[in-house]
Structure formats: C-alpha cells, structure tokens
Amino acid sequence: MLINRLTPFSVRSVFPRTIRIYNNPPTLSTMSPPPKPYAVHAKFSIKDDRRDEFIKIIQEDQRLTLKDEPGAIRFVVGEDKDEKNTFYLHEEYISEDAFNDHGKMPHFKPWEEFMGSEPFNGEPEVDFYFGTHDAGEKEEIRSGHAVQAKLPIKEDRVGEFLDIMKEDKEKTLSDEKGSIQFILGKNKENANTFHLFEQYVDEEAFKEHNTMPHFKPWEEFMKTDPFDGEIVAGFYNTIPLALEKEGRDKKKQKSSE
C-alpha cells in the first residue's frame, strides 16, 4: 500500500479569492460545475508524554481553522476507540488551493512546529482525495464516533461500488437520526482508490447503522471480492468523547484498586 508522507502539510499556496460582477448572469449551460472539495485523512501515534501537548495544539488549530478560514468546511480529530494515543484527522476544504492556504495561517504554525519535534511513534499515514460531492457549507465541530477507510476497488467494479455507496449515503443521512456525516472521495493519485468518512453521534448509532436495510447491499458487495488490495479502516471517538472515556476508565481503575 502506497502511503503519502507528512511532508505535503508543509507545501502551501495562497488561496485566490476573487469577486466577479456579472452584467448578464451566467445561464446553467455556461456555468462551471460546482467545485469538488479537497480532503485529507491522517493517522498517527503520539508519544505518551506528548499527548496533552498534542491535544491542546490540535484543538486550537481545529477551532481557528473553522472560525477564520472561509475555505475550510470540516475538521474532525479523534482518538482510536481501542488504541490510546493513536489519532485520526479528517479535514475538508472547498478546494486544494484552500487547503494549501490553510498551511499559511498563523494558527497552523504551532502544529507545524509540533510535527517537527519528533512527537510521533513511527511514520504518520496521510492520504489526499477529492470528494465525489459538491463543496457544502462550513460545519461546526460535532462530538461523535467516526470511521474513515481507504478502499481500493477493482476497476471493473467501480461503477457498481459508486451506485451502492450513493444509495447508502442518501438513506443513512435521511433515515438515521444518529448520523452526522457521510463522505466519499476519490484518491488524488489513484482513480480507483476511494476514501470514506462517516460520523455518528456515538458508537451505538454507528452499530445501528450496520443493521439498517440500506447497509445490506454494501455488506453483500464486500463479500464478492471487489477490492484490489488491502482495506485500511480506523474507528475513533472525537477528542471530547475520547477524553470522557479516558476519565471513566481512570475512575474505574481507581475504584478497583
């Protein structure tokens, strides 16, 4: 499996912002199609003695990115539900230029310096992709349980895969009260590798999703050998939920001593 290194975080360019005034408004036939959002998925393990520092820096970056950057749509960060100090990032921007612009913002600097201070256990895994959906409105920070996955699909199964995922996404967002977001995108380098991001209000809502009728076609599809390589998936709680879980675990451990 080919994995992008962390170095793309340091490659940035200024996001051009222009205003156009039309004397004759464009018609549907002349308008450009809506831009597809640009996203990044990252997974990395933080050294235990750097955990608190990391959480403080990344939460501030998350807050200010969504507050101050017009091009930022979504910024989710969380900890693996089973592996302490293994964290995930899902960031989404209206374009690749907007993502590059993010790296020039003052609030990015502490995170950039932190990355350069050897805080990781091993090499981070980072992937970049374009969403299959139109860039939407900025989303506020939501607490919840999330999954992000990398899915290499055989070329002759891509059309079937996209149809199944489209139906699953539509039904999940319309019929499941516990669903927050469902994102599908295409890898920047490999047209047959897709990235999935789903978020639910909690782990129970995610488990319920797997019992829904619209999940069945995806479940059956996975049994038909449609993948062209290793599937990589991570399940995690956003930082507020992860910290709550950590507090409960510590309390339980203390009471058992």
Summary of the structure (lengths in Angstrom):
residues: 257
radius of gyration: 19.4
end to end distance: 44.1
largest distance: 75.2
contacts: 756
relative contact order: 0.18
helix: 38%
strand: 27%
